[in-house]
Amino acid sequence: MKKLLIASVTVAAIGLGGLALAQPLGPGMRHHEPVKEMVKHLRDLSLSDTQREEIKTLVSAFKDANPRPKFGDIEKPSFDFDTATEAQLSAFIQAQFEEREATHFAFAQLRHDIYNVLNEEQQATLLARDAKRELDIQKHRDAFVKQDARFTKRMDGEGKGPKRKPREFLFEGIELSDEQIARLAELRESFKDTSKTNRETLRNFKDAQRDLIRSQSFSRAAWDALIAQYKGDLVSAKVEKAKQHQAMFQVLSSEQQAKLEALREEERKLREIFKP
């Protein structure tokens, strides 16, 4: 179970929506979550009955060609993630990436085909909606940065009011000492620049994906060229993320690690109750 603590971050994160470094997509229940998200984006576009039938046919064909994986089918590594070498991490993440490339292209083709079902006015509405969404995301990101800065100031004792202990979501359920909290804060600070660069790479990649999918030059060759352009950086970013989790995991004592593993095992058993 120990290796699943970090593996759950790396394996599941290589999903359909953003190919790599995207919002985690677990096996089974969330396999078609990108399709649901795409349907949400098509709301209020005044689709005609003919358009809805065309889109329904496209989505059904995609689901038939890309069946929902069985719960637990995602390959687990043969090594322990919290002690793995960088070479092991890189080889595993790249293999997972490559195994999903065919499905990634199939989903990109679906998005391209659906976009072309829309008329010019609907496409313009969708583009405007995307622009607004990006602006909202940026505003939310800026607000979070300001909030984090204010919180850090309070933690340093420079602000007003009592200090409060931050909640470490990665280790939820584990009681951390002040020294461990301080060490985790130091680690997060040391990761900040690299994480920011990796997030920018992901945003650039997702923007390039979207632009290609909506262009008339979309093709398998063009898609493969785009993947080749970003693949090395995306894999490196996932390796870096795994190494960060390794470093944070090592802050825990052996007793805390054992307790965390027990909590994760209980969570896994509960998830299996609801598996499809």
C-alpha positions as CSV (number, residue, x, y, z in Angstrom):
1,M,0.0,0.0,0.0
2,K,2.9,2.3,0.7
3,K,3.8,2.6,-3.0
4,L,0.1,3.6,-3.8
5,L,0.4,6.7,-1.7
6,I,2.4,8.5,-4.4
7,A,1.5,6.2,-7.3
8,S,-2.1,7.4,-6.9
9,V,-0.9,10.9,-7.8
10,T,1.2,9.9,-10.8
11,V,-0.8,7.1,-12.3
12,A,-4.2,8.6,-12.1
13,A,-3.0,12.1,-13.1
14,I,-2.2,10.9,-16.6
15,G,-5.8,11.1,-17.8
16,L,-7.8,11.8,-20.8
17,G,-8.6,15.5,-20.2
18,G,-5.1,17.0,-20.2
19,L,-3.0,14.0,-21.2
20,A,-0.5,14.5,-18.3
21,L,-0.4,16.6,-15.2
22,A,-4.2,17.0,-15.6
23,Q,-6.9,16.8,-13.0
24,P,-6.7,13.2,-11.7
25,L,-8.9,10.7,-13.4
26,G,-9.2,7.4,-11.5
27,P,-10.1,4.1,-13.0
28,G,-13.6,3.0,-13.6
29,M,-16.1,5.6,-12.4
30,R,-14.3,8.7,-13.7
31,H,-13.1,7.3,-17.0
32,H,-15.6,9.3,-19.0
33,E,-15.5,12.4,-16.8
34,P,-13.9,14.5,-19.7
35,V,-17.0,13.6,-21.8
36,K,-19.3,14.9,-19.0
37,E,-17.2,18.1,-18.8
38,M,-17.5,18.6,-22.5
39,V,-21.3,18.2,-22.4
40,K,-21.4,20.9,-19.7
41,H,-19.4,23.2,-22.1
42,L,-22.1,22.7,-24.8
43,R,-25.0,23.9,-22.6
44,D,-27.0,26.9,-23.7
45,L,-25.7,26.8,-27.3
46,S,-29.2,26.2,-28.7
47,L,-28.2,22.9,-30.4
48,S,-30.7,21.7,-33.0
49,D,-32.2,18.2,-32.8
50,T,-29.9,17.2,-35.7
51,Q,-26.8,18.5,-33.9
52,R,-27.7,16.7,-30.7
53,E,-28.2,13.5,-32.6
54,E,-24.8,13.9,-34.4
55,I,-23.1,14.6,-31.1
56,K,-24.8,11.7,-29.4
57,T,-23.6,9.4,-32.2
58,L,-20.0,10.7,-31.9
59,V,-20.0,10.2,-28.1
60,S,-21.5,6.7,-28.3
61,A,-18.9,5.7,-30.9
62,F,-16.1,7.0,-28.6
63,K,-17.4,5.1,-25.6
64,D,-17.8,1.9,-27.7
65,A,-14.2,2.2,-29.0
66,N,-12.8,3.1,-25.6
67,P,-14.6,0.9,-23.0
68,R,-14.5,1.8,-19.3
69,P,-11.6,0.1,-17.6
70,K,-12.3,-2.3,-14.8
71,F,-11.7,-1.0,-11.3
72,G,-8.0,-1.6,-10.4
73,D,-6.9,-2.3,-14.0
74,I,-4.5,0.6,-13.9
75,E,-1.0,-0.9,-13.7
76,K,0.8,-0.5,-10.4
77,P,4.6,-0.1,-10.3
78,S,6.7,-3.1,-9.2
79,F,8.8,-0.8,-7.0
80,D,8.1,1.3,-3.9
81,F,7.4,4.9,-4.9
82,D,8.7,6.6,-1.8
83,T,12.1,5.0,-2.3
84,A,12.2,4.9,-6.1
85,T,15.0,6.3,-8.1
86,E,14.5,9.1,-10.6
87,A,15.2,6.6,-13.4
88,Q,12.5,4.3,-12.1
89,L,10.0,7.1,-11.8
90,S,10.7,8.4,-15.3
91,A,10.5,5.0,-16.9
92,F,7.2,4.2,-15.2
93,I,5.5,7.5,-15.9
94,Q,6.7,7.5,-19.6
95,A,5.4,4.0,-20.1
96,Q,2.0,5.0,-18.6
97,F,2.0,8.1,-20.9
98,E,2.7,6.0,-24.0
99,E,0.1,3.4,-23.1
100,R,-2.6,6.0,-23.2
101,E,-1.6,7.9,-26.3
102,A,-4.1,6.1,-28.5
103,T,-7.0,7.0,-26.2
104,H,-5.7,10.6,-25.9
105,F,-5.9,11.0,-29.6
106,A,-9.3,9.4,-29.8
107,F,-10.7,11.9,-27.3
108,A,-9.0,14.8,-29.2
109,Q,-10.7,13.5,-32.4
110,L,-14.0,13.4,-30.6
111,R,-13.6,17.0,-29.4
112,H,-12.6,18.1,-32.9
113,D,-15.6,16.4,-34.5
114,I,-18.0,17.8,-32.0
115,Y,-16.6,21.3,-32.5
116,N,-17.2,21.0,-36.2
117,V,-20.9,20.0,-35.6
118,L,-21.4,23.5,-34.3
119,N,-22.2,26.4,-36.6
120,E,-20.1,29.6,-36.7
121,E,-22.2,31.5,-34.1
122,Q,-22.1,28.6,-31.7
123,Q,-18.4,28.2,-32.1
124,A,-18.0,32.0,-31.4
125,T,-20.1,31.6,-28.2
126,L,-17.9,28.7,-27.1
127,L,-14.7,30.6,-27.7
128,A,-16.1,33.6,-25.7
129,R,-17.1,31.3,-22.9
130,D,-13.7,29.8,-22.8
131,A,-12.0,33.2,-22.7
132,K,-14.2,34.2,-19.7
133,R,-13.5,30.9,-18.0
134,E,-9.7,31.5,-18.4
135,L,-10.1,35.0,-16.9
136,D,-12.1,33.6,-14.0
137,I,-9.4,31.0,-13.4
138,Q,-6.7,33.7,-13.4
139,K,-8.7,35.8,-10.9
140,H,-9.1,32.8,-8.7
141,R,-5.4,32.0,-8.9
142,D,-4.5,35.6,-8.1
143,A,-6.8,35.6,-5.1
144,F,-5.3,32.4,-3.8
145,V,-1.8,33.8,-4.1
146,K,-2.8,36.8,-2.1
147,Q,-4.6,34.7,0.5
148,D,-1.5,32.4,0.8
149,A,0.7,35.5,1.3
150,R,-1.6,36.8,4.1
151,F,-1.6,33.4,5.7
152,T,2.2,33.2,5.6
153,K,2.5,36.6,7.1
154,R,0.3,35.5,10.0
155,M,2.4,32.3,10.5
156,D,5.5,34.4,10.6
157,G,3.9,36.5,13.4
158,E,3.9,39.7,11.3
159,G,0.1,40.0,11.2
160,K,-2.6,40.4,13.7
161,G,-4.4,37.7,15.5
162,P,-3.3,34.3,16.8
163,K,-1.3,31.9,14.6
164,R,-3.1,28.8,13.4
165,K,-1.7,25.5,12.3
166,P,-2.0,24.8,8.6
167,R,-3.9,21.7,7.5
168,E,-1.6,19.4,5.5
169,F,-4.1,17.8,3.0
170,L,-1.6,15.3,1.7
171,F,-1.4,13.8,5.2
172,E,-5.0,14.3,6.4
173,G,-5.7,12.2,9.5
174,I,-2.0,12.4,10.7
175,E,-1.1,14.6,13.7
176,L,2.0,16.6,12.7
177,S,4.4,18.2,15.1
178,D,5.4,21.9,14.8
179,E,8.8,20.8,13.5
180,Q,7.2,18.7,10.8
181,I,4.9,21.5,9.8
182,A,7.8,23.8,9.5
183,R,9.8,21.3,7.5
184,L,6.9,20.7,5.1
185,A,6.5,24.5,4.7
186,E,10.2,24.7,3.8
187,L,9.8,22.0,1.3
188,R,6.8,23.6,-0.3
189,E,8.7,26.9,-0.6
190,S,11.6,25.1,-2.3
191,F,9.2,23.5,-4.8
192,K,7.5,26.8,-5.6
193,D,9.5,27.9,-8.6
194,T,9.7,24.5,-10.2
195,S,6.0,23.9,-9.6
196,K,5.1,27.3,-11.2
197,T,7.2,26.5,-14.3
198,N,5.5,23.1,-14.6
199,R,2.0,24.6,-14.3
200,E,2.9,27.1,-17.0
201,T,4.0,24.3,-19.2
202,L,0.8,22.4,-18.6
203,R,-1.3,25.5,-19.4
204,N,0.6,26.1,-22.6
205,F,0.2,22.5,-23.6
206,K,-3.6,22.5,-22.9
207,D,-4.0,25.8,-24.9
208,A,-2.0,24.3,-27.8
209,Q,-4.2,21.2,-27.6
210,R,-7.4,23.2,-27.7
211,D,-6.2,25.4,-30.5
212,L,-5.2,22.4,-32.6
213,I,-8.5,20.5,-31.9
214,R,-10.5,23.5,-33.1
215,S,-8.4,24.2,-36.2
216,Q,-8.9,22.8,-39.7
217,S,-5.3,21.5,-39.6
218,F,-6.1,18.9,-37.0
219,S,-4.8,15.5,-37.9
220,R,-3.1,12.5,-36.3
221,A,0.3,13.8,-37.6
222,A,-0.3,17.2,-36.2
223,W,-1.4,15.8,-32.9
224,D,1.6,13.5,-32.7
225,A,3.9,16.4,-33.4
226,L,2.3,18.4,-30.6
227,I,2.7,15.5,-28.2
228,A,6.4,15.1,-29.2
229,Q,7.0,18.8,-28.6
230,Y,5.7,18.7,-25.0
231,K,6.2,15.0,-24.0
232,G,9.6,15.4,-22.4
233,D,8.7,18.4,-20.3
234,L,5.4,16.8,-19.2
235,V,7.1,13.5,-18.1
236,S,9.8,15.5,-16.3
237,A,7.2,17.5,-14.5
238,K,5.4,14.4,-13.3
239,V,8.8,12.9,-12.1
240,E,9.4,16.2,-10.2
241,K,6.0,16.0,-8.7
242,A,6.6,12.4,-7.5
243,K,10.0,13.4,-6.1
244,Q,8.3,16.2,-4.1
245,H,5.8,13.8,-2.6
246,Q,8.7,11.5,-1.8
247,A,10.5,14.3,0.1
248,M,7.3,15.2,2.0
249,F,6.5,11.6,2.8
250,Q,10.0,11.2,4.4
251,V,9.2,14.0,6.9
252,L,6.8,11.5,8.6
253,S,8.1,9.1,11.2
254,S,7.8,5.4,10.6
255,E,4.8,5.3,12.9
256,Q,3.1,8.1,11.0
257,Q,3.8,6.4,7.7
258,A,2.3,3.2,8.9
259,K,-0.8,5.0,10.2
260,L,-1.1,6.8,6.9
261,E,-0.9,3.6,5.0
262,A,-3.6,2.1,7.2
263,L,-5.9,5.1,6.5
264,R,-5.2,4.7,2.7
265,E,-6.0,1.0,2.8
266,E,-9.3,1.7,4.6
267,E,-10.1,4.3,2.0
268,R,-9.3,1.8,-0.8
269,K,-11.6,-0.7,0.7
270,L,-14.4,1.8,0.9
271,R,-13.9,2.8,-2.7
272,E,-14.2,-0.8,-3.8
273,I,-17.7,-0.8,-2.3
274,F,-18.8,1.7,-4.8
275,K,-16.9,0.4,-7.8
276,P,-18.9,-0.1,-11.0
